[in-house]
Amino acid sequence: MASTLRRARPHLLLVLPVLLGLAAVGFGAAAWRVERDNAAIAALQAGRDVAVGPDASAPLLLARVQHLARRGLPEGIEPLVDALARAGDTDRVARARYALANTRLRQAFSHLERGDLDPAGPLITLARQDYRRALQNAPDLWDAKFNLDVASRLLRDFPEFDRKTGDELKAEPKQIWTEVPGLPRGAP
């Protein structure tokens, strides 16, 4: 055993620096990617538009989603949310869905303020769906619960919205009792 070690020592002394050099290059490349992502995240948070591909890191994807949400551009958010979902980061997926739902709800509010009810109904329905999806990934996201309740109340408060479309249809209760005053409505 000792003789084998003595014979392998010169080879180990040659291979060890090469392995350490490769490890240093790998760590350097990883640090460079993290620094590049952090610079892109800082630019997005500062309001500058930075193109982000679907293969980017999860924090960068979320920063891009939040940037697009602040700008009111839900069309570009959906592919990024799908990329986050493929990565399996449920917390960031929930935050991205929450940002997307907020964008849609803000658009619906702007339509409601102008009195334009036709496009507001589908936007509220889509926002409700995204709030529910966010809550599936992060059930403790209180803001999503609150905003889901606000969106649900909007649908109830504006009966002009087309109730035949949406994420769920509710059966209308049957009128069993007549409207004659003085008759009991309960059991005998």
N, C-alpha and C positions, 0 to 999 in steps of 0.2 A: 504494500500500500504506500509506504513512504517513497519507494523508488518510482512508483507511478506518479506520485505527486511532484517529485523532483523533475521528472521528464515533462510534465504538463505545465509546470510553472512558467517557462518562457512563452508558451502559447497563451496562457491566461494573462500574462502581462501585456501581450499584444492585443488580445481580444477585449480585455476590460476597459481600456481607454476608448476603444471604438464604441462599445455598448454605452458607456457613460456619455460620450459625445452624441450618440443618437437619442438618448434620453433627454439630454439638454436641448437638443433641437426640437424634440417633440413638445417639451414643456414651454419652450420659447414660442412655438407656433400656437399653442393653446392660449398662452398669455396674450399674444398678438390678436387672436380672434376675440378674446374677451374684451380687450381694449378697444378694438374696432366696433364691437357691439355696443359697448358703453358710450362711445362717441356718437354712434347713430341714435341711441336712446336719448342722450342729452339733446341732440339736434331736434328730434321729434318732440320732446317735451318743451323745447324752446319755440316750437311752432314752425320749424323749417321742415319741408317735405323731403323725406328720404325714401327712396325706393327699397322695398324689402320683399324678397322672394319667399315663396312658401317653404323653402328648405332652411330658412334662418332659424336661429335659436329661439326658444320659447319666450324669454323676456323681451327680445326684439320684436317678435310677432305681436305680443301684447301691447308694446309701446306703439306700434304702427296702428293697431286696432283702436287704441285710445285716441291717437292723433286723428284718424279718420272720423271717429265718433265726434270729437270736438268740432270738426269741420262740417259735420252733418252729411257725410258721404257713406251711407250704408252699403252701397253696391260693392265697394272694395273690401268690405269687412268680412263677408261670408266666406270667401276662399281662405282667408287667414284663420278664421275660427275653425274651419275644417282641418287646416294644417296643424293647428294646436291640438285638436281632438285626436288626430293621428299620432301625435307625439305622446299622448296619454297624460298630459298635465291637467288634471281635472280642476284644480284651483284656478289656473289661468284661463281655462276654457270657460268657467263660470263667470269670471270677471270680464272676459271678452263678450260673452253673450249678454251680460248685464249692460255693457257699454253699447252694444248693438240695439238692444231693446230701448235704452234711453234715447238713442238717436231717433228711432222710429216714433217714440212717444212725443219727442219734441217736434218732429215734423207734423204729427197729428194735431198737436196743440196749435201750431202755426196755421194749419188749415181751419181749425175750429175758430180761431180768433178772426179769421177772414170770413167766416160763415160758410165755408166750403166743406160741406159734410160728406160728400161722396168719397173723396180720397182718404178722409180721416178714419172711417170705419175699418178698412183693411189694414191700415197702418197700426191701429190700436190692437187689432187681432194678432198681427205679426209680433207686436211688442209683447203681448201677453204670452204668446208661445215661447218667445225668447226668455222672458222672465221665468217661465216654468222650467225650461231647459237649464237655465242657470241654477235654479233651486234644486234640480236633480243632481247637479254636480257639487253644489255647496248649499246644503239645506239650512245652514245658519246665516246665510247672507240676508241680513235683516232689511237692507235697502231694497233688495229685489222683492222681498215679500211686500213691503210697503208700496212700491211702485206697481206691483201686480194688482194690489187692491185698488190703487188709483185708476189703473187702466180698466179694471173690471167695473168700477163705478161709472166710468165714462160711458161704457156700453149700456149700462142700465139707465143712465141719465139722458141719453140721446136715443129715444126709440126710433128716430128716423133712420138710423143705421140699418142696413139690410141684415136681418137676423137669420136669414137662410144660409148665410155663409159664415164661416168661422171655424174655430177649432173644436167646438162641440155644439151639438144641437140639444135643446132641452124640450121635453114634451110639455105641452100646455096642459095644465090641470083641468079636469072635467068639472063642469058646474053641476054638482049633485043637488044642492039645495036651491030652492027658489028664492027670489028676492022679496017675498011677502013679509012685511013687518010683523013682529009678534010671534012668529013661528020659531021654535028652538032649532038651533043648528047642530046640536050634539046628539048623543045617544038618548034613547027613550027615558 
